[in-house]
Amino acid sequence: MRPLLLHPSRRALQDWLHGDVDDAKLDAHIAVCQRCANSLEQLAADADHDAGDLAGALALALAPPEDLPSRLEQKVSKRLDSRVMFGVLSDLFAAGIETSRLLMLEEPSEPDQ
């Protein structure tokens, strides 16, 4: 088997690294070429670095804020307090209406003859 005269491109090395190509000449070249081996190591390190940065960035972007539980508790507490106050005000308003109804006197009706 004849070795490659030219070095493969970075794209070809990257594809080989990911297992996307099955080329015997490329396999033989990589086995004996120190320059391509160094390139593969650099590509692998870059891929790990990029994947780590992406994973870290996603984890950071998708992570909930540290104070989320306390903020939720405050919001729920405020909502419940406002409902209680609304209930109290509606009871007070309804009590006034009921009191007015009880105090209203109906005009006496004239007896039918």
C-alpha positions in Angstrom: 0.0 0.0 0.0 1.4 3.3 -1.1 1.4 6.2 1.5 -0.3 9.4 0.6 2.0 12.0 -0.9 0.0 14.9 0.4 -1.3 15.4 3.9 -5.1 15.1 4.2 -7.1 18.3 4.9 -8.2 19.2 8.4 -11.7 18.4 7.3 -10.7 14.9 6.2 -8.8 14.4 9.5 -11.8 15.6 11.5 -14.1 13.2 9.6 -11.6 10.4 10.3 -11.6 11.4 13.9 -15.3 11.1 14.2 -15.4 7.8 12.3 -17.2 9.2 9.3 -14.7 7.8 6.7 -13.3 4.4 6.0 -10.3 4.9 3.9 -7.4 2.4 4.1 -4.9 4.9 2.6 -5.8 7.5 5.1 -5.5 5.0 8.0 -2.1 3.9 6.8 -1.0 7.6 6.4 -2.1 8.5 9.9 -0.3 5.5 11.3 3.1 6.7 10.1 2.7 10.5 9.8 3.6 12.5 13.0 2.3 15.7 11.6 -1.1 14.3 11.0 -1.1 12.6 14.4 -0.4 16.0 16.0 -3.2 17.6 13.9 -5.5 14.8 15.1 -4.6 15.5 18.7 -5.2 19.2 18.2 -8.6 18.5 16.5 -9.6 16.2 19.4 -8.6 18.8 22.0 -10.5 21.5 20.1 -13.5 19.3 19.8 -13.4 18.6 23.6 -12.9 22.3 24.3 -15.7 23.4 22.1 -18.1 20.7 23.5 -17.1 21.8 27.0 -17.7 25.4 26.2 -21.1 24.7 24.6 -22.2 22.4 27.4 -21.1 24.9 30.0 -22.8 27.7 28.2 -26.0 25.7 27.9 -25.9 24.7 31.5 -25.3 28.3 32.5 -28.1 29.6 30.3 -30.6 26.9 31.3 -29.8 26.8 35.0 -32.5 28.5 37.2 -31.4 31.4 39.3 -30.2 30.6 42.8 -32.9 32.7 44.4 -35.7 31.2 42.5 -37.4 29.2 45.4 -37.5 32.3 47.6 -38.8 34.5 44.8 -41.5 32.0 44.0 -42.5 31.7 47.6 -42.7 35.5 47.9 -44.9 35.8 44.8 -47.2 33.0 45.9 -47.5 34.5 49.4 -48.4 37.9 47.9 -51.0 36.3 45.6 -52.6 34.5 48.5 -52.5 37.6 50.7 -54.2 39.6 48.0 -56.9 36.9 47.6 -57.5 37.0 51.4 -57.8 40.8 51.3 -60.2 40.6 48.3 -62.3 38.2 50.3 -62.3 40.5 53.3 -63.3 43.5 51.2 -66.0 41.6 49.4 -67.4 40.4 52.7 -67.4 43.9 54.0 -69.1 45.2 50.9 -71.6 42.4 51.0 -72.4 43.1 54.7 -73.2 46.7 53.8 -75.6 45.6 51.0 -77.3 43.0 53.3 -77.6 45.6 56.1 -79.2 48.1 53.6 -81.7 45.5 52.5 -82.7 44.7 56.0 -83.1 48.3 56.9 -85.2 49.2 53.9 -88.8 49.4 54.8 -91.3 48.4 52.4 -94.2 50.7 51.9 -97.3 49.4 53.3 -99.7 48.2 50.7 -103.3 49.2 50.7 -105.7 46.4 51.4 -107.8 45.3 48.5 -111.5 45.8 49.0 
